């Protein structure tokens, strides 16, 4: 998955809606790719956990 696709997925997530899309955009821009990947993985893990609970 490309960086752009990860960002799009994150911005469309409930996390971004709850914390504000602009704030999440600023966080992504302020930090590097490692942060982006960790955030994406965390959101993916949370979605997976919700699906199986």
PyMOL Python script that loads the backbone (N, CA, C, O; Angstrom):
from pymol import cmd

cmd.read_pdbstr("""\
ATOM      1  N   UNK A   1       0.849  -1.171   0.000  1.00  0.00           N
ATOM      2  CA  UNK A   1       0.000   0.000   0.000  1.00  0.00           C
ATOM      3  C   UNK A   1       0.895   1.235   0.000  1.00  0.00           C
ATOM      4  O   UNK A   1       1.896   1.292   0.714  1.00  0.00           O
ATOM      5  N   UNK A   2       0.525   2.205  -0.799  1.00  0.00           N
ATOM      6  CA  UNK A   2       1.324   3.419  -0.901  1.00  0.00           C
ATOM      7  C   UNK A   2       1.027   4.361   0.271  1.00  0.00           C
ATOM      8  O   UNK A   2       0.045   4.199   0.995  1.00  0.00           O
ATOM      9  N   UNK A   3       1.903   5.337   0.426  1.00  0.00           N
ATOM     10  CA  UNK A   3       1.746   6.339   1.493  1.00  0.00           C
ATOM     11  C   UNK A   3       0.424   7.086   1.325  1.00  0.00           C
ATOM     12  O   UNK A   3      -0.282   7.329   2.303  1.00  0.00           O
ATOM     13  N   UNK A   4       0.094   7.444   0.098  1.00  0.00           N
ATOM     14  CA  UNK A   4      -1.145   8.178  -0.186  1.00  0.00           C
ATOM     15  C   UNK A   4      -2.371   7.340   0.195  1.00  0.00           C
ATOM     16  O   UNK A   4      -3.327   7.857   0.774  1.00  0.00           O
ATOM     17  N   UNK A   5      -2.335   6.060  -0.128  1.00  0.00           N
ATOM     18  CA  UNK A   5      -3.456   5.180   0.217  1.00  0.00           C
ATOM     19  C   UNK A   5      -3.610   5.038   1.725  1.00  0.00           C
ATOM     20  O   UNK A   5      -4.728   5.041   2.241  1.00  0.00           O
ATOM     21  N   UNK A   6      -2.482   4.911   2.440  1.00  0.00           N
ATOM     22  CA  UNK A   6      -2.542   4.813   3.902  1.00  0.00           C
ATOM     23  C   UNK A   6      -3.142   6.082   4.502  1.00  0.00           C
ATOM     24  O   UNK A   6      -3.992   6.016   5.390  1.00  0.00           O
ATOM     25  N   UNK A   7      -2.698   7.221   4.017  1.00  0.00           N
ATOM     26  CA  UNK A   7      -3.213   8.493   4.529  1.00  0.00           C
ATOM     27  C   UNK A   7      -4.713   8.589   4.276  1.00  0.00           C
ATOM     28  O   UNK A   7      -5.468   9.003   5.156  1.00  0.00           O
ATOM     29  N   UNK A   8      -5.143   8.209   3.082  1.00  0.00           N
ATOM     30  CA  UNK A   8      -6.569   8.259   2.752  1.00  0.00           C
ATOM     31  C   UNK A   8      -7.373   7.364   3.680  1.00  0.00           C
ATOM     32  O   UNK A   8      -8.440   7.757   4.152  1.00  0.00           O
ATOM     33  N   UNK A   9      -6.869   6.155   3.947  1.00  0.00           N
ATOM     34  CA  UNK A   9      -7.559   5.223   4.844  1.00  0.00           C
ATOM     35  C   UNK A   9      -7.655   5.807   6.256  1.00  0.00           C
ATOM     36  O   UNK A   9      -8.698   5.721   6.904  1.00  0.00           O
ATOM     37  N   UNK A  10      -6.565   6.395   6.717  1.00  0.00           N
ATOM     38  CA  UNK A  10      -6.551   6.986   8.063  1.00  0.00           C
ATOM     39  C   UNK A  10      -7.535   8.147   8.140  1.00  0.00           C
ATOM     40  O   UNK A  10      -8.281   8.261   9.113  1.00  0.00           O
ATOM     41  N   UNK A  11      -7.544   9.004   7.134  1.00  0.00           N
ATOM     42  CA  UNK A  11      -8.435  10.169   7.155  1.00  0.00           C
ATOM     43  C   UNK A  11      -9.910   9.782   7.043  1.00  0.00           C
ATOM     44  O   UNK A  11     -10.782  10.559   7.432  1.00  0.00           O
ATOM     45  N   UNK A  12     -10.193   8.603   6.522  1.00  0.00           N
ATOM     46  CA  UNK A  12     -11.569   8.118   6.426  1.00  0.00           C
ATOM     47  C   UNK A  12     -11.970   7.265   7.617  1.00  0.00           C
ATOM     48  O   UNK A  12     -13.068   6.707   7.635  1.00  0.00           O
ATOM     49  N   UNK A  13     -11.104   7.156   8.606  1.00  0.00           N
ATOM     50  CA  UNK A  13     -11.366   6.295   9.754  1.00  0.00           C
ATOM     51  C   UNK A  13     -12.167   7.031  10.833  1.00  0.00           C
ATOM     52  O   UNK A  13     -12.189   8.261  10.873  1.00  0.00           O
ATOM     53  N   UNK A  14     -12.821   6.262  11.704  1.00  0.00           N
ATOM     54  CA  UNK A  14     -13.514   6.877  12.840  1.00  0.00           C
ATOM     55  C   UNK A  14     -12.561   7.658  13.747  1.00  0.00           C
ATOM     56  O   UNK A  14     -12.964   8.635  14.378  1.00  0.00           O
ATOM     57  N   UNK A  15     -11.294   7.227  13.813  1.00  0.00           N
ATOM     58  CA  UNK A  15     -10.290   7.937  14.609  1.00  0.00           C
ATOM     59  C   UNK A  15     -10.163   9.381  14.141  1.00  0.00           C
ATOM     60  O   UNK A  15     -10.158  10.308  14.951  1.00  0.00           O
ATOM     61  N   UNK A  16     -10.060   9.563  12.831  1.00  0.00           N
ATOM     62  CA  UNK A  16      -9.919  10.912  12.279  1.00  0.00           C
ATOM     63  C   UNK A  16     -11.179  11.733  12.507  1.00  0.00           C
ATOM     64  O   UNK A  16     -11.106  12.927  12.797  1.00  0.00           O
ATOM     65  N   UNK A  17     -12.325  11.092  12.377  1.00  0.00           N
ATOM     66  CA  UNK A  17     -13.580  11.804  12.629  1.00  0.00           C
ATOM     67  C   UNK A  17     -13.677  12.245  14.081  1.00  0.00           C
ATOM     68  O   UNK A  17     -14.136  13.349  14.371  1.00  0.00           O
ATOM     69  N   UNK A  18     -13.245  11.383  14.990  1.00  0.00           N
ATOM     70  CA  UNK A  18     -13.337  11.695  16.423  1.00  0.00           C
ATOM     71  C   UNK A  18     -12.344  12.770  16.844  1.00  0.00           C
ATOM     72  O   UNK A  18     -12.660  13.605  17.691  1.00  0.00           O
ATOM     73  N   UNK A  19     -11.148  12.759  16.262  1.00  0.00           N
ATOM     74  CA  UNK A  19     -10.098  13.693  16.690  1.00  0.00           C
ATOM     75  C   UNK A  19      -9.949  14.897  15.782  1.00  0.00           C
ATOM     76  O   UNK A  19      -9.188  15.817  16.083  1.00  0.00           O
ATOM     77  N   UNK A  20     -10.663  14.894  14.684  1.00  0.00           N
ATOM     78  CA  UNK A  20     -10.588  16.012  13.752  1.00  0.00           C
ATOM     79  C   UNK A  20      -9.636  15.708  12.611  1.00  0.00           C
ATOM     80  O   UNK A  20      -8.461  15.414  12.833  1.00  0.00           O
ATOM     81  N   UNK A  21     -10.134  15.778  11.421  1.00  0.00           N
ATOM     82  CA  UNK A  21      -9.345  15.426  10.246  1.00  0.00           C
ATOM     83  C   UNK A  21      -8.139  16.346  10.089  1.00  0.00           C
ATOM     84  O   UNK A  21      -7.052  15.891   9.732  1.00  0.00           O
ATOM     85  N   UNK A  22      -8.321  17.623  10.351  1.00  0.00           N
ATOM     86  CA  UNK A  22      -7.194  18.562  10.220  1.00  0.00           C
ATOM     87  C   UNK A  22      -6.088  18.241  11.216  1.00  0.00           C
ATOM     88  O   UNK A  22      -4.908  18.320  10.875  1.00  0.00           O
ATOM     89  N   UNK A  23      -6.456  17.877  12.450  1.00  0.00           N
ATOM     90  CA  UNK A  23      -5.451  17.534  13.448  1.00  0.00           C
ATOM     91  C   UNK A  23      -4.682  16.281  13.022  1.00  0.00           C
ATOM     92  O   UNK A  23      -3.463  16.211  13.178  1.00  0.00           O
ATOM     93  N   UNK A  24      -5.396  15.307  12.490  1.00  0.00           N
ATOM     94  CA  UNK A  24      -4.749  14.078  12.047  1.00  0.00           C
ATOM     95  C   UNK A  24      -3.822  14.363  10.864  1.00  0.00           C
ATOM     96  O   UNK A  24      -2.727  13.806  10.792  1.00  0.00           O
ATOM     97  N   UNK A  25      -4.248  15.218   9.942  1.00  0.00           N
ATOM     98  CA  UNK A  25      -3.384  15.608   8.823  1.00  0.00           C
ATOM     99  C   UNK A  25      -2.097  16.255   9.332  1.00  0.00           C
ATOM    100  O   UNK A  25      -1.010  15.960   8.836  1.00  0.00           O
ATOM    101  N   UNK A  26      -2.224  17.134  10.320  1.00  0.00           N
ATOM    102  CA  UNK A  26      -1.045  17.797  10.891  1.00  0.00           C
ATOM    103  C   UNK A  26      -0.116  16.785  11.542  1.00  0.00           C
ATOM    104  O   UNK A  26       1.102  16.877  11.394  1.00  0.00           O
ATOM    105  N   UNK A  27      -0.682  15.816  12.265  1.00  0.00           N
ATOM    106  CA  UNK A  27       0.138  14.782  12.906  1.00  0.00           C
ATOM    107  C   UNK A  27       0.908  13.990  11.852  1.00  0.00           C
ATOM    108  O   UNK A  27       2.099  13.725  12.015  1.00  0.00           O
ATOM    109  N   UNK A  28       0.231  13.616  10.781  1.00  0.00           N
ATOM    110  CA  UNK A  28       0.877  12.840   9.721  1.00  0.00           C
ATOM    111  C   UNK A  28       1.986  13.649   9.066  1.00  0.00           C
ATOM    112  O   UNK A  28       3.068  13.121   8.811  1.00  0.00           O
ATOM    113  N   UNK A  29       1.732  14.918   8.793  1.00  0.00           N
ATOM    114  CA  UNK A  29       2.737  15.767   8.150  1.00  0.00           C
ATOM    115  C   UNK A  29       3.919  16.059   9.058  1.00  0.00           C
ATOM    116  O   UNK A  29       5.041  16.231   8.580  1.00  0.00           O
ATOM    117  N   UNK A  30       3.681  16.117  10.362  1.00  0.00           N
ATOM    118  CA  UNK A  30       4.721  16.450  11.330  1.00  0.00           C
ATOM    119  C   UNK A  30       5.668  15.276  11.561  1.00  0.00           C
ATOM    120  O   UNK A  30       6.842  15.480  11.871  1.00  0.00           O
ATOM    121  N   UNK A  31       5.171  14.054  11.414  1.00  0.00           N
ATOM    122  CA  UNK A  31       5.965  12.870  11.700  1.00  0.00           C
ATOM    123  C   UNK A  31       6.340  12.155  10.406  1.00  0.00           C
ATOM    124  O   UNK A  31       5.788  12.444   9.344  1.00  0.00           O
ATOM    125  N   UNK A  32       7.264  11.237  10.503  1.00  0.00           N
ATOM    126  CA  UNK A  32       7.758  10.532   9.323  1.00  0.00           C
ATOM    127  C   UNK A  32       6.945   9.305   8.952  1.00  0.00           C
ATOM    128  O   UNK A  32       5.870   9.051   9.494  1.00  0.00           O
ATOM    129  N   UNK A  33       7.491   8.562   8.016  1.00  0.00           N
ATOM    130  CA  UNK A  33       6.813   7.380   7.498  1.00  0.00           C
ATOM    131  C   UNK A  33       6.642   6.288   8.554  1.00  0.00           C
ATOM    132  O   UNK A  33       5.656   5.552   8.522  1.00  0.00           O
ATOM    133  N   UNK A  34       7.580   6.172   9.482  1.00  0.00           N
ATOM    134  CA  UNK A  34       7.444   5.157  10.537  1.00  0.00           C
ATOM    135  C   UNK A  34       6.192   5.412  11.371  1.00  0.00           C
ATOM    136  O   UNK A  34       5.474   4.475  11.721  1.00  0.00           O
ATOM    137  N   UNK A  35       5.934   6.662  11.685  1.00  0.00           N
ATOM    138  CA  UNK A  35       4.734   7.029  12.435  1.00  0.00           C
ATOM    139  C   UNK A  35       3.486   6.699  11.625  1.00  0.00           C
ATOM    140  O   UNK A  35       2.525   6.149  12.161  1.00  0.00           O
ATOM    141  N   UNK A  36       3.496   7.029  10.350  1.00  0.00           N
ATOM    142  CA  UNK A  36       2.355   6.768   9.479  1.00  0.00           C
ATOM    143  C   UNK A  36       2.058   5.272   9.434  1.00  0.00           C
ATOM    144  O   UNK A  36       0.906   4.861   9.572  1.00  0.00           O
ATOM    145  N   UNK A  37       3.082   4.470   9.244  1.00  0.00           N
ATOM    146  CA  UNK A  37       2.891   3.017   9.186  1.00  0.00           C
ATOM    147  C   UNK A  37       2.369   2.475  10.513  1.00  0.00           C
ATOM    148  O   UNK A  37       1.487   1.616  10.525  1.00  0.00           O
ATOM    149  N   UNK A  38       2.902   2.967  11.627  1.00  0.00           N
ATOM    150  CA  UNK A  38       2.449   2.520  12.940  1.00  0.00           C
ATOM    151  C   UNK A  38       0.990   2.913  13.180  1.00  0.00           C
ATOM    152  O   UNK A  38       0.211   2.124  13.714  1.00  0.00           O
ATOM    153  N   UNK A  39       0.630   4.119  12.790  1.00  0.00           N
ATOM    154  CA  UNK A  39      -0.752   4.574  12.961  1.00  0.00           C
ATOM    155  C   UNK A  39      -1.695   3.733  12.106  1.00  0.00           C
ATOM    156  O   UNK A  39      -2.761   3.328  12.571  1.00  0.00           O
ATOM    157  N   UNK A  40      -1.313   3.473  10.875  1.00  0.00           N
ATOM    158  CA  UNK A  40      -2.136   2.663   9.978  1.00  0.00           C
ATOM    159  C   UNK A  40      -2.294   1.247  10.537  1.00  0.00           C
ATOM    160  O   UNK A  40      -3.394   0.694  10.540  1.00  0.00           O
ATOM    161  N   UNK A  41      -1.197   0.670  11.006  1.00  0.00           N
ATOM    162  CA  UNK A  41      -1.251  -0.689  11.553  1.00  0.00           C
ATOM    163  C   UNK A  41      -2.126  -0.733  12.798  1.00  0.00           C
ATOM    164  O   UNK A  41      -2.886  -1.683  12.986  1.00  0.00           O
ATOM    165  N   UNK A  42      -2.029   0.273  13.639  1.00  0.00           N
ATOM    166  CA  UNK A  42      -2.845   0.336  14.848  1.00  0.00           C
ATOM    167  C   UNK A  42      -4.332   0.405  14.507  1.00  0.00           C
ATOM    168  O   UNK A  42      -5.142  -0.303  15.105  1.00  0.00           O
ATOM    169  N   UNK A  43      -4.682   1.244  13.561  1.00  0.00           N
ATOM    170  CA  UNK A  43      -6.080   1.356  13.152  1.00  0.00           C
ATOM    171  C   UNK A  43      -6.577   0.059  12.515  1.00  0.00           C
ATOM    172  O   UNK A  43      -7.720  -0.344  12.733  1.00  0.00           O
ATOM    173  N   UNK A  44      -5.719  -0.593  11.729  1.00  0.00           N
ATOM    174  CA  UNK A  44      -6.095  -1.863  11.111  1.00  0.00           C
ATOM    175  C   UNK A  44      -6.314  -2.934  12.170  1.00  0.00           C
ATOM    176  O   UNK A  44      -7.257  -3.719  12.080  1.00  0.00           O
ATOM    177  N   UNK A  45      -5.443  -2.963  13.170  1.00  0.00           N
ATOM    178  CA  UNK A  45      -5.574  -3.936  14.254  1.00  0.00           C
ATOM    179  C   UNK A  45      -6.872  -3.707  15.044  1.00  0.00           C
ATOM    180  O   UNK A  45      -7.554  -4.661  15.420  1.00  0.00           O
ATOM    181  N   UNK A  46      -7.198  -2.450  15.287  1.00  0.00           N
ATOM    182  CA  UNK A  46      -8.423  -2.131  16.017  1.00  0.00           C
ATOM    183  C   UNK A  46      -9.658  -2.554  15.237  1.00  0.00           C
ATOM    184  O   UNK A  46     -10.599  -3.105  15.809  1.00  0.00           O
ATOM    185  N   UNK A  47      -9.658  -2.300  13.939  1.00  0.00           N
ATOM    186  CA  UNK A  47     -10.789  -2.705  13.109  1.00  0.00           C
ATOM    187  C   UNK A  47     -10.934  -4.216  13.095  1.00  0.00           C
ATOM    188  O   UNK A  47     -12.048  -4.735  13.158  1.00  0.00           O
ATOM    189  N   UNK A  48      -9.828  -4.918  13.013  1.00  0.00           N
ATOM    190  CA  UNK A  48      -9.854  -6.375  13.005  1.00  0.00           C
ATOM    191  C   UNK A  48     -10.383  -6.916  14.330  1.00  0.00           C
ATOM    192  O   UNK A  48     -11.177  -7.857  14.349  1.00  0.00           O
ATOM    193  N   UNK A  49      -9.945  -6.324  15.427  1.00  0.00           N
ATOM    194  CA  UNK A  49     -10.409  -6.755  16.742  1.00  0.00           C
ATOM    195  C   UNK A  49     -11.913  -6.536  16.887  1.00  0.00           C
ATOM    196  O   UNK A  49     -12.610  -7.369  17.466  1.00  0.00           O
ATOM    197  N   UNK A  50     -12.410  -5.425  16.366  1.00  0.00           N
ATOM    198  CA  UNK A  50     -13.843  -5.153  16.437  1.00  0.00           C
ATOM    199  C   UNK A  50     -14.659  -6.135  15.595  1.00  0.00           C
ATOM    200  O   UNK A  50     -15.767  -6.518  15.972  1.00  0.00           O
ATOM    201  N   UNK A  51     -14.108  -6.532  14.470  1.00  0.00           N
ATOM    202  CA  UNK A  51     -14.815  -7.471  13.600  1.00  0.00           C
ATOM    203  C   UNK A  51     -14.970  -8.843  14.250  1.00  0.00           C
ATOM    204  O   UNK A  51     -15.965  -9.532  14.024  1.00  0.00           O
ATOM    205  N   UNK A  52     -13.993  -9.235  15.054  1.00  0.00           N
ATOM    206  CA  UNK A  52     -14.019 -10.560  15.641  1.00  0.00           C
ATOM    207  C   UNK A  52     -14.487 -10.585  17.093  1.00  0.00           C
ATOM    208  O   UNK A  52     -14.415 -11.622  17.752  1.00  0.00           O
ATOM    209  N   UNK A  53     -14.957  -9.469  17.583  1.00  0.00           N
ATOM    210  CA  UNK A  53     -15.449  -9.452  18.976  1.00  0.00           C
ATOM    211  C   UNK A  53     -16.953  -9.520  19.036  1.00  0.00           C
ATOM    212  O   UNK A  53     -17.529  -9.516  20.124  1.00  0.00           O
TER     213      UNK A  53
END
""", "prot")
cmd.dss("prot")
cmd.show_as("cartoon", "prot")
cmd.util.cbc("prot")
cmd.orient("prot")
